Amino acid sequence: MTAIVRHESKGILSSAVEYGDTVYLAGITADDQKQDAKGQAAQILATIDRLLKACGSDKSKVLTATIWVSDIRNRPLMNEAWNAWTEGKNLPARACIESKMADPNCLVEIQVVAAK
């Protein structure tokens, strides 16, 4: 039986879950929500890098990404951080959705699934 490994479990979720050769990340938000959408996205992507590394993966192995923006007009700024992070390589399947956030200061949330 394949083990399920949970990372940074607290409150209502685990930040990352490993199952077999797949890593599932929770929706990640920025710690400093005073930043604009680009700044928040850059923080989120750094957290994603850290979590993937802890699970034996990296951004080149991201299979899918779901991105929520509080206002679709934040998409271009978020994409600036996204494009710098991906460097146009190993692009995952992706969705970007406008959504009301639980915290009005949260402009971006990103969830990814990656292979190991």
Secondary structure, DSSP 8 states (H G I E B T S, - for coil): ---EEEEEEETTEEEEEEETTEEEE--B--S-TTS-HHHHHHHHHHHHHHHHHHTT--GGGEEEEEEEESSGGGHHHHHHHHHHHHTTSS--EEEEEE---SSTT--EEEEEEEE-
